Amino acid sequence: MKNKGKINDNNPFRVPGNYFDKVKRDIYEKTRDDGDKKVKTGISVLFKPVIMMAAAMLAFVIISYSMLKLLFPEYNKADEHNFSELIYNFDEAELIDKLVGEKHDEDSLPAEESEIINYLMDNDIEYYTIIEYLN
């Protein structure tokens, strides 16, 4: 306490008058909630979460597909089965041969021609195919 007398009373750092009253008013004005402010309700603000979720799902699908292609390259090419091509290449004579049996085994019973003709007529097999087979 001996050095207390050496401190100058003229402190260069002083608070201006009414400073704390001004600070209170400034803080109140800056933090006051104005009811006049409009909340953004644009389409971009409303759909932003939806767009972000869709983008995340799309990224997940693309990454998953790429990883599957890299891990399993043997499944890259899918075999195409064309039903109309199958019908176009269908040979009724082969069907008749399968039904009758090209090789007659001793154990198998021979089919009568009338049974074969009735079966083929019932299943809409063309008439000329039946004639070709019988000749």
Secondary structure, 3 states (H helix, E strand, C coil): CHHHHHCCCCCCCCCCCCHHHHHHHHHHHHHCCCCCCCCCCCHHHHHHHHHHHHHHHHHHHHHHHHHHHHHCHHHCCCCCCCHHHHHHCCCHHHHHHHHHCCCCCCCCCCCCHHHHHHHHHHCCCCHHHHHHHHC
